[in-house]
Amino acid sequence: MGNRLKIAIAGITGSIGTSAVNIIRNHSDRFQIVLASAHSNARGLLDLAREFKIENLVITNGVKLSTNSENKKIYRGHEELYKLIQETDFDIFLNAMPGSNGLLTSYHVLKAGKKLALANKESLVLAGHILTKMAKANNQPILPVDSEHSAIFQALGNHTREEIRQLYITASGGAFRSLPLEDFSQIKYKDAIQHPVWDMGVKVTIDSATMMNKGLECIEAKWLFDIEYDQITPVIHPNSIVHSMVEFIDGSILAQLSNPSMELPILYALTYPGRIESTNVKTNIFDLPPLTFSEVDYNRYPLFKLALEVARTGGLHPTIMNAANEAALELFAKEEISFLDIHSKVEGALNHFQNIADPDLDTILEFNKRAFDYTLRNN
């Protein structure tokens, strides 16, 4: 038990965090949680602290608990989390925070020279040019936890970027992949949070319906694998069995397949560069349906098309786009705007703010807030 991998998890009560807990629960002889944070779910955090004997706990929204019968020390606020990242002895940090709030957490993990398993795609979308340099300075890769990037990472193995011809990033198509376009104006929030395949958090589920998540993943792939956007191709794959593919310069295509579950990419990130025996995710190839692939219909996913344009312009634009999208989703959840308005809100913010080619971290954080506030105000 003394040689267990010491894990820190930010966002432990969320969708990714819950999947990670399932992995750790089933492999308690190999893993232990030494630091955990939740944004506001204090009761869930305390329950997990009791089960796994977690010593270092943080509620990042800073709200005080009405009762704490566990008598545990709970730190409050993001600054306390950053301090614990510096002071706590852990082997790997799983950043499972949703949205742009995860950026500074990733930054502080890399600043501490620690190994980062990244489920927070916004970290690289906003500051990939900064974080990848920090990871290289630490002489270790950022370990991808998104199922698509994990699939690419596994398929690449030790091959170099010069051997890659194309990356194929698969997408389920979201909740409305078969809905007639003329019905999009009738889409309600309750419809958008029903994903046909994956069990994910609310934001990622809606981002799947607009395919904004796939735009963010294309940007993330560029930074993770040091690849050009011309070498990244999105593919609609409704089965969500093939999690992504790599085509090499000799014409070979390697793919990673499994039943849709975030537990497998989490497990691979925690055990990299090795693998351990696990039954958390099982895939019977004889039970699989016929696997289908199709090109993306940009008329159905205009926000995804916009995201690809933003990816190519780079600089501060990905930050503006992401912040405006987060704000637009808040408005959509309150039914203050329609599903189709999400695109126009993001486009409006991009037109309002001037791009900056190589923003530093302070500039990114400033404009992340400014673009978010602008989108909320101009409703």
FENPE-V98063 format. One record per backbone hydrogen bond with DSSP energy under -1.0 kcal/mol. NH is the residue of the N-H (numbers start at 0). CO is the residue of the C=O. Records with the same first field share a line. If there is no record, write none. Layout:
NH = CO, CO
This chain:
3 = 0
4 = 29
6 = 31
7 = 91
8 = 34
9 = 93
10 = 36
11 = 36
13 = 10
17 = 13
18 = 14
19 = 15
20 = 16
21 = 17
22 = 18
23 = 19
24 = 20
25 = 21
29 = 26
30 = 26
31 = 4
33 = 6
34 = 6
35 = 55
36 = 8
37 = 57
41 = 39
44 = 40
45 = 41
46 = 42
47 = 43
48 = 44
49 = 45
50 = 46
51 = 47
52 = 48
53 = 48
55 = 33
57 = 35
58 = 74
59 = 37
60 = 38
61 = 58
70 = 67
74 = 56
76 = 58
80 = 76
81 = 77
82 = 78
83 = 79
84 = 80
85 = 81
86 = 82
87 = 83
90 = 5
91 = 5
92 = 114
93 = 7
94 = 116
95 = 9, 93
101 = 98
102 = 99
105 = 101
106 = 102
107 = 103
108 = 104
109 = 105
110 = 106
111 = 107
112 = 109
113 = 108
116 = 92
117 = 142
118 = 94
120 = 118
122 = 119
124 = 120
125 = 121
126 = 122
127 = 123
130 = 126
131 = 127
133 = 129
134 = 130
135 = 131
136 = 132
137 = 133
138 = 135
139 = 134
142 = 115
144 = 117
149 = 145
150 = 146
151 = 147
152 = 148
153 = 149
154 = 150
155 = 151
156 = 152
158 = 155
162 = 159
163 = 160
164 = 246
165 = 246
166 = 230
167 = 244
168 = 232
170 = 234
176 = 173
182 = 179
183 = 180
185 = 182
186 = 183
191 = 187
192 = 188
193 = 190
204 = 200
205 = 201
206 = 202
207 = 203
208 = 204
209 = 205
210 = 206
212 = 206
214 = 210
215 = 211
216 = 212
217 = 213
218 = 214
219 = 215
220 = 216
221 = 217
222 = 218
223 = 219
224 = 220
226 = 221
230 = 227
231 = 228
232 = 166
234 = 168
235 = 293
236 = 170
239 = 236
242 = 255
244 = 167
245 = 253
246 = 165
247 = 251
248 = 162
250 = 247
253 = 245
255 = 243
257 = 240
265 = 261
266 = 262
267 = 263
268 = 264
269 = 265
270 = 266
271 = 267
273 = 270
286 = 283
293 = 235
299 = 296
300 = 296
304 = 300
305 = 301
306 = 302
307 = 303
308 = 304
309 = 305
310 = 306
311 = 307
312 = 308
313 = 309
315 = 355
316 = 313
319 = 315
320 = 316
321 = 317
322 = 318
323 = 319
324 = 320
325 = 321
326 = 322
327 = 323
328 = 324
329 = 325
330 = 326
331 = 327
332 = 328
333 = 329
334 = 331
335 = 330
341 = 338
344 = 340
345 = 341
346 = 342
347 = 343
348 = 344
349 = 345
350 = 346
351 = 347
352 = 348
363 = 359
364 = 360
365 = 361
366 = 362
367 = 363
368 = 364
369 = 365
370 = 366
371 = 367
372 = 368
373 = 369
374 = 370
375 = 371
376 = 372
377 = 373
378 = 376
